[in-house]
């Protein structure tokens, strides 16, 4: 046997080892300076970028501009599990008045953000109309995966401060509600813009039908899963004997079946979580379901963040000053201002309104939408879009990740 190559480095094994090291360091290093939950997301991005510069051959996933499918698939899985978990965390739906800030964010802040980002992309970034609309849709939703620090606690834990409740429910629903605008960008890219049949068809199919179908399928799926878990067979129900992996299976079934009937699967899995949580509300199995889905979510998120970090140097190489201005405007002006405007007239205090308006982190959802668009349509501005979205995610995770603990501590004293 020839031992000449005994210690030859295999790039695949080196990549796996570095991913493990990066995730551990990202979770451990913040503990040296703070007792708060680690700000792991920005560290995974930065350490991933540093590793790719030190090890040029390091590549966890292929370049998303050339091969978007792996990015779309992994981010899709992470989002649907996170959306289900967000729905499961809501202990109380009533009084219905507590949903008013969420409705305002979805109906006012989100369209304002899409319009403002699309306008900047069109006028400042030199994007086509389709590319500008897609950019607005991609960057509008807050991320359910990276926003855990500002959301409510697990089932039965409480911690449903109005700010946490609002940010949790917004993140649970606005990923699905951004999809109509993604479709609008795809339609305009394929057929151009007209004000007649195109708009009516888009409203009827992509707005009304797909949202309604997603909500119904999520409710029906939640009722069916609750029946299987808590009702039959009596004396040996799955909630007492089964593994929490049933959560992941139920999410996949609900999401896939919703997409088969052309509904929005993201809305369906969020409603699935909300509906299932209402069945046998005090049963301990809800916590097991949540914890199992959260473990899957964290694993997928870690892989995606490290992969994005390794891709950052090449993605940001095509970055221009217009990208920087748009990304900074989104995070520092557009989202905070649109959020503040949407919450005028609510019962929230000024500090609570500020936290809700500012802490709309961008992340995994943006990766999914851009990957989805790249698979279904070839855009003239695709390279620019990836550079801009990568920069926005980086800046957002840096700002929100390192300041969220301080902001939530200040929120405890909000009395206005």
C-alpha positions as CSV (number, residue, x, y, z in Angstrom):
1,X,0.0,0.0,0.0
2,X,1.3,3.4,-1.0
3,X,1.3,5.8,2.0
4,X,2.5,8.8,-0.1
5,X,-1.0,10.4,0.0
6,X,-1.9,9.4,3.6
7,X,-2.2,13.0,4.8
8,X,-3.5,14.5,1.6
9,X,-6.2,17.1,2.3
10,X,-9.6,16.4,0.9
11,X,-11.4,19.7,0.1
12,X,-14.8,18.2,1.0
13,X,-13.6,17.0,4.4
14,X,-11.8,20.3,5.0
15,X,-15.0,22.2,4.2
16,X,-17.1,20.2,6.6
17,X,-14.5,20.6,9.4
18,X,-14.4,24.4,8.9
19,X,-18.2,24.6,8.9
20,X,-18.3,22.8,12.2
21,X,-15.6,25.1,13.6
22,X,-17.3,28.2,12.4
23,X,-20.6,27.3,13.9
24,X,-19.1,26.4,17.3
25,X,-17.0,29.6,17.4
26,X,-20.0,31.7,16.4
27,X,-22.1,30.3,19.3
28,X,-19.2,30.3,21.8
29,X,-17.3,33.5,21.3
30,X,-20.1,35.9,22.2
31,X,-20.4,34.1,25.6
32,X,-17.0,35.5,26.5
33,X,-18.3,39.0,26.6
34,X,-22.1,38.7,27.3
35,X,-24.6,36.4,29.0
36,X,-27.2,37.1,26.3
37,X,-28.1,34.7,23.5
38,X,-25.2,34.7,21.1
39,X,-25.3,36.9,18.1
40,X,-24.3,34.0,15.9
41,X,-25.7,35.0,12.5
42,X,-23.3,37.9,11.8
43,X,-20.4,35.8,13.1
44,X,-21.2,32.9,10.8
45,X,-21.3,35.2,7.8
46,X,-18.0,37.0,8.7
47,X,-16.1,33.8,9.7
48,X,-17.4,32.1,6.6
49,X,-16.1,35.0,4.5
50,X,-12.8,34.9,6.3
51,X,-12.4,31.2,5.7
52,X,-13.1,31.5,2.0
53,X,-10.3,34.1,1.7
54,X,-7.9,32.0,3.7
55,X,-8.9,28.8,1.8
56,X,-9.6,29.8,-1.8
57,X,-11.0,26.3,-2.7
58,X,-13.5,26.4,0.1
59,X,-17.0,26.1,-1.3
60,X,-20.0,24.8,0.7
61,X,-22.5,25.5,-2.0
62,X,-21.9,26.6,-5.6
63,X,-22.2,30.2,-6.7
64,X,-25.8,31.2,-6.4
65,X,-25.7,33.3,-9.6
66,X,-24.8,30.2,-11.6
67,X,-26.5,27.4,-9.6
68,X,-29.4,28.8,-7.6
69,X,-31.2,25.5,-7.0
70,X,-29.3,24.3,-3.9
71,X,-29.8,27.8,-2.3
72,X,-33.5,27.8,-3.1
73,X,-34.0,24.3,-1.7
74,X,-32.1,24.7,1.6
75,X,-33.5,28.2,2.3
76,X,-37.0,26.9,1.4
77,X,-36.7,24.1,4.0
78,X,-35.3,26.5,6.6
79,X,-38.2,29.0,6.1
80,X,-41.0,26.5,6.2
81,X,-39.8,25.0,9.4
82,X,-39.2,28.5,10.9
83,X,-42.7,29.6,9.9
84,X,-44.3,26.6,11.5
85,X,-42.3,27.2,14.7
86,X,-43.4,30.9,14.7
87,X,-47.0,29.8,14.6
88,X,-46.5,27.2,17.3
89,X,-45.0,29.9,19.7
90,X,-48.1,31.9,19.9
91,X,-49.9,30.9,23.1
92,X,-52.8,33.3,22.8
93,X,-54.5,34.7,19.7
94,X,-57.0,36.9,21.6
95,X,-57.9,39.6,22.2
96,X,-58.0,40.3,18.5
97,X,-57.0,43.9,19.1
98,X,-53.4,42.7,19.7
99,X,-53.2,41.8,16.0
100,X,-53.7,45.4,14.9
101,X,-50.0,46.3,14.8
102,X,-49.3,43.1,12.8
103,X,-52.0,43.9,10.3
104,X,-50.7,47.5,9.9
105,X,-47.2,46.2,9.2
106,X,-48.4,43.7,6.6
107,X,-50.9,46.1,4.9
108,X,-49.0,49.4,5.2
109,X,-45.3,48.9,6.0
110,X,-44.6,46.0,3.6
111,X,-46.1,47.7,0.5
112,X,-44.4,50.9,1.4
113,X,-41.1,49.1,1.7
114,X,-41.5,47.3,-1.6
115,X,-42.4,50.5,-3.4
116,X,-39.5,52.5,-1.9
117,X,-36.9,49.8,-2.6
118,X,-38.2,49.2,-6.1
119,X,-38.1,52.9,-6.8
120,X,-34.5,53.2,-5.6
121,X,-33.5,50.1,-7.6
122,X,-35.1,51.7,-10.7
123,X,-33.8,55.2,-10.4
124,X,-30.5,54.7,-8.5
125,X,-29.5,51.1,-9.3
126,X,-30.3,51.1,-13.0
127,X,-32.5,48.0,-12.7
128,X,-35.2,47.1,-15.1
129,X,-38.8,47.5,-13.9
130,X,-39.1,43.7,-13.4
131,X,-35.7,43.6,-11.6
132,X,-36.7,46.6,-9.4
133,X,-40.1,45.0,-8.4
134,X,-38.3,41.7,-7.7
135,X,-35.7,43.5,-5.5
136,X,-38.5,45.2,-3.5
137,X,-40.3,41.9,-3.0
138,X,-37.1,40.0,-2.1
139,X,-36.0,42.6,0.6
140,X,-39.5,43.5,2.0
141,X,-40.3,40.6,4.4
142,X,-38.7,40.3,7.8
143,X,-37.0,37.0,8.4
144,X,-38.6,34.3,10.6
145,X,-35.3,32.4,10.8
146,X,-32.9,35.1,12.1
147,X,-35.4,37.1,14.2
148,X,-35.7,34.6,17.0
149,X,-34.2,37.0,19.5
150,X,-37.1,39.5,19.1
151,X,-39.9,36.9,19.0
152,X,-42.0,35.3,21.7
153,X,-40.8,32.3,23.6
154,X,-41.6,28.6,23.0
155,X,-45.1,27.2,23.8
156,X,-46.2,27.5,27.4
157,X,-43.3,29.9,28.2
158,X,-45.2,33.1,27.7
159,X,-43.0,36.2,27.1
160,X,-45.7,37.5,24.8
161,X,-44.8,41.2,25.1
162,X,-46.7,43.2,22.5
163,X,-43.4,43.9,20.6
164,X,-42.4,40.2,20.5
165,X,-45.9,39.2,19.5
166,X,-46.0,41.7,16.7
167,X,-42.6,40.8,15.3
168,X,-43.3,37.1,15.6
169,X,-46.7,37.3,13.8
170,X,-45.3,39.6,11.1
171,X,-42.4,37.3,10.4
172,X,-44.8,34.3,10.3
173,X,-47.0,35.9,7.6
174,X,-45.1,38.3,5.5
175,X,-42.9,35.8,3.7
176,X,-46.0,34.4,2.0
177,X,-47.4,37.8,1.4
178,X,-44.3,38.9,-0.5
179,X,-44.8,36.1,-3.0
180,X,-47.5,38.0,-5.1
181,X,-44.9,40.7,-5.8
182,X,-42.2,38.2,-6.8
183,X,-44.7,36.8,-9.3
184,X,-45.5,40.3,-10.5
185,X,-41.8,40.8,-11.3
186,X,-41.6,37.4,-13.1
187,X,-44.7,38.3,-15.1
188,X,-43.4,41.7,-16.2
189,X,-40.0,40.1,-17.0
190,X,-41.7,37.6,-19.3
191,X,-44.5,39.6,-20.9
192,X,-43.7,43.3,-20.3
193,X,-46.1,45.6,-18.4
194,X,-49.7,46.4,-19.3
195,X,-52.5,47.7,-17.2
196,X,-55.3,45.4,-18.5
197,X,-55.7,41.7,-18.3
198,X,-52.2,41.2,-16.7
199,X,-53.1,43.2,-13.6
200,X,-56.5,41.6,-13.2
201,X,-55.1,38.1,-13.7
202,X,-52.3,38.8,-11.2
203,X,-54.8,40.1,-8.6
204,X,-57.2,37.2,-9.0
205,X,-54.7,34.4,-9.2
206,X,-51.5,35.5,-7.3
207,X,-53.1,37.7,-4.7
208,X,-56.7,36.4,-3.9
209,X,-56.6,32.8,-4.8
210,X,-53.2,31.8,-3.7
211,X,-53.4,33.6,-0.3
212,X,-56.8,32.1,0.4
213,X,-55.7,28.7,-0.7
214,X,-52.7,28.9,1.6
215,X,-54.7,30.0,4.6
216,X,-57.3,27.2,4.1
217,X,-54.8,24.5,3.5
218,X,-52.9,25.5,6.6
219,X,-56.1,25.5,8.7
220,X,-57.2,22.1,7.3
221,X,-53.7,20.7,7.7
222,X,-53.6,21.8,11.3
223,X,-56.9,20.2,12.1
224,X,-56.0,17.0,10.4
225,X,-52.6,16.8,12.2
226,X,-54.2,17.6,15.5
227,X,-56.6,14.7,15.0
228,X,-53.8,12.3,14.2
229,X,-51.7,13.5,17.2
230,X,-54.2,13.9,19.9
231,X,-57.4,12.0,19.1
232,X,-56.8,8.6,17.4
233,X,-56.1,5.9,18.5
234,X,-57.4,6.5,22.1
235,X,-55.0,5.3,24.7
236,X,-52.0,5.3,22.3
237,X,-52.0,8.7,20.7
238,X,-48.8,10.0,18.9
239,X,-48.6,13.0,21.3
240,X,-47.8,10.5,24.1
241,X,-45.7,8.0,22.2
242,X,-44.4,9.6,19.1
243,X,-41.2,11.5,18.3
244,X,-41.2,15.2,17.6
245,X,-40.0,14.5,14.1
246,X,-43.8,14.3,13.3
247,X,-43.6,18.1,13.2
248,X,-41.2,18.1,10.3
249,X,-43.3,15.5,8.5
250,X,-46.5,17.5,9.0
251,X,-44.8,20.7,7.8
252,X,-43.6,19.0,4.6
253,X,-47.0,17.4,3.9
254,X,-48.9,20.7,4.4
255,X,-46.4,22.7,2.4
256,X,-46.2,20.3,-0.5
257,X,-49.9,19.7,-0.8
258,X,-50.5,23.5,-0.7
259,X,-48.1,24.1,-3.5
260,X,-49.7,21.3,-5.5
261,X,-53.0,23.3,-5.5
262,X,-51.1,26.5,-6.3
263,X,-51.5,28.1,-2.9
264,X,-48.8,29.8,-0.9
265,X,-47.1,27.2,1.1
266,X,-45.4,29.7,3.4
267,X,-48.8,31.0,4.5
268,X,-50.0,27.5,4.9
269,X,-47.3,26.3,7.3
270,X,-47.6,29.5,9.5
271,X,-51.4,28.9,9.7
272,X,-50.6,25.2,10.4
273,X,-48.6,26.1,13.4
274,X,-51.2,28.6,14.7
275,X,-54.0,26.1,14.2
276,X,-52.3,23.1,15.7
277,X,-51.3,25.2,18.8
278,X,-55.0,25.7,19.5
279,X,-55.7,21.9,19.8
280,X,-55.0,20.5,23.3
281,X,-53.3,23.8,24.1
282,X,-51.8,22.7,27.4
283,X,-50.5,19.4,26.2
284,X,-46.7,19.0,26.7
285,X,-46.3,17.7,23.2
286,X,-46.5,21.2,21.7
287,X,-43.2,22.0,23.3
288,X,-41.6,18.8,21.8
289,X,-42.9,19.7,18.4
290,X,-41.6,23.2,18.6
291,X,-38.2,22.1,19.9
292,X,-37.8,19.5,17.2
293,X,-38.6,21.9,14.5
294,X,-36.3,24.5,16.0
295,X,-33.4,22.1,16.0
296,X,-33.9,21.4,12.3
297,X,-34.3,25.2,11.6
298,X,-31.0,26.0,13.4
299,X,-29.1,23.3,11.6
300,X,-30.3,24.4,8.1
301,X,-29.8,28.1,9.0
302,X,-26.2,27.5,10.1
303,X,-25.4,25.7,6.8
304,X,-26.9,28.6,4.8
305,X,-25.2,31.4,6.7
306,X,-21.8,29.8,6.5
307,X,-22.4,29.1,2.8
308,X,-23.4,32.7,2.2
309,X,-20.4,33.9,4.1
310,X,-18.1,31.8,1.9
311,X,-19.8,33.3,-1.2
312,X,-19.7,36.9,0.1
313,X,-16.2,37.8,-1.3
314,X,-17.2,36.9,-4.9
315,X,-20.8,38.3,-4.5
316,X,-19.6,41.7,-3.1
317,X,-16.8,41.9,-5.8
318,X,-19.5,43.2,-8.2
319,X,-20.9,45.7,-5.7
320,X,-21.2,49.4,-6.6
321,X,-21.9,52.5,-4.5
322,X,-25.5,52.3,-5.6
323,X,-25.8,48.9,-4.0
324,X,-24.4,50.3,-0.7
325,X,-26.8,53.3,-0.8
326,X,-29.9,51.1,-1.4
327,X,-28.9,48.6,1.3
328,X,-28.2,51.3,3.8
329,X,-31.4,53.1,2.9
330,X,-33.5,50.0,3.4
331,X,-32.1,49.2,6.8
332,X,-31.6,52.7,8.2
333,X,-34.5,54.6,6.6
334,X,-37.0,52.7,4.6
335,X,-38.0,49.9,7.0
336,X,-37.8,52.0,10.1
337,X,-39.8,54.9,8.6
338,X,-42.4,52.6,6.9
339,X,-42.8,50.7,10.1
340,X,-43.2,53.8,12.2
341,X,-45.8,55.2,9.8
342,X,-47.8,52.0,9.8
343,X,-48.0,51.9,13.7
344,X,-49.3,55.4,14.1
345,X,-52.5,55.3,16.1
346,X,-51.8,52.0,17.8
347,X,-51.5,51.6,21.6
348,X,-47.8,50.9,21.4
349,X,-45.4,53.3,23.2
350,X,-42.8,55.2,21.3
351,X,-40.0,52.8,22.3
352,X,-42.0,49.8,21.4
353,X,-42.8,51.3,18.0
354,X,-39.2,52.1,17.4
355,X,-38.0,48.5,18.2
356,X,-40.7,47.0,15.9
357,X,-39.8,49.4,13.1
358,X,-36.1,48.9,13.3
359,X,-35.8,45.2,14.0
360,X,-37.1,43.8,10.7
361,X,-34.0,41.7,10.0
362,X,-33.4,40.5,6.4
363,X,-32.0,37.1,5.7
364,X,-32.9,33.6,4.6
365,X,-36.2,34.6,3.0
366,X,-34.4,37.0,0.6
367,X,-32.0,34.1,-0.4
368,X,-35.0,31.9,-1.2
369,X,-36.9,34.4,-3.3
370,X,-33.9,35.4,-5.3
371,X,-33.0,31.7,-5.9
372,X,-36.6,31.0,-6.9
373,X,-36.6,33.9,-9.4
374,X,-33.3,32.8,-10.8
375,X,-34.6,29.3,-11.5
376,X,-37.8,30.5,-13.2
377,X,-36.5,33.4,-15.1
378,X,-33.2,34.8,-16.4
379,X,-33.0,38.5,-15.3
380,X,-30.9,41.1,-16.9
381,X,-29.8,42.4,-13.5
382,X,-29.4,39.0,-11.7
383,X,-25.7,39.6,-10.8
384,X,-26.6,43.0,-9.3
385,X,-29.5,41.6,-7.4
386,X,-27.4,39.0,-5.7
387,X,-24.7,41.5,-4.8
388,X,-27.3,43.9,-3.3
389,X,-29.2,41.2,-1.4
390,X,-26.0,39.7,0.0
391,X,-24.9,43.2,1.2
392,X,-28.4,43.9,2.7
393,X,-28.3,40.6,4.6
394,X,-24.8,41.2,5.9
395,X,-25.6,44.8,7.1
396,X,-28.9,43.7,8.6
397,X,-27.5,40.8,10.6
398,X,-24.6,42.9,11.8
399,X,-26.8,45.8,13.0
400,X,-29.6,43.6,14.4
401,X,-27.5,40.8,15.7
402,X,-25.1,42.9,17.8
403,X,-27.7,45.4,19.1
404,X,-30.9,43.3,19.7
405,X,-30.0,42.2,23.3
406,X,-29.5,45.8,24.3
407,X,-32.7,46.9,22.6
408,X,-34.8,44.2,24.2
409,X,-33.4,45.1,27.6
410,X,-34.4,48.7,27.1
411,X,-37.9,47.6,26.1
412,X,-38.6,46.2,29.6
413,X,-38.7,49.7,30.8
414,X,-41.1,50.9,28.2
415,X,-43.9,52.6,30.0
416,X,-45.1,55.3,27.5
